């Protein structure tokens, strides 16, 4: 049972490039979330989904887009990366809101 | 998460008790959570407490909830070096009909011999 898997784990981008982070969960969870973690800022919610085909904005959605075409996958896209998006990104899923299962994180550096 | 407040650092000696404090804002939160993050890893759920409880004990962990003051604490008895990590308090807020887990900034626990 893999739980929550994020790919890639590391990525370096140049300003203006685009990329997609993939989150996959095998627990049949309805809820999925994307957070970013920055030093001293804790976890901030970017976007979330309460079920297949649905997405909603979190606290810091600007510059990101998401899709939930399949229940098990939640994609986070950066259309035009900026240095301010350098961060560690965490995906999480849950059956019950609050009891989250996290991936190991994706470290993104934008030069 | 500005809605959940935690102190940023706590340093304790091995074998002592650690107490990590948290204040939250939404009195309607049904569940309150503590997560642990070890270096280079994601967060793992450590324990949680229902809002109708005052205390929950799980081996070395004791969670205390004061609903009147919206204060949550996590006590780790006999703290070990392996307990060194960042501890996050979290509540679940209701926004637009959805339940949104909201985290504090995390408390870095440093355990020294």
Interface residues (C-beta under 8 A of the other chain):
Chain A: X4 X31 X33 X35 X40 X41 X42 X43 X44 X45 X48 X50 X56 X58 X59 X90 X92 X94 X97 X98 X99 X100 X101 X102 X103 X104 X105
Chain B: X1 X8 X31 X33 X35 X40 X41 X42 X43 X44 X45 X48 X88 X90 X91 X92 X96 X98 X99 X100 X101 X102 X103 X104 X105 X106
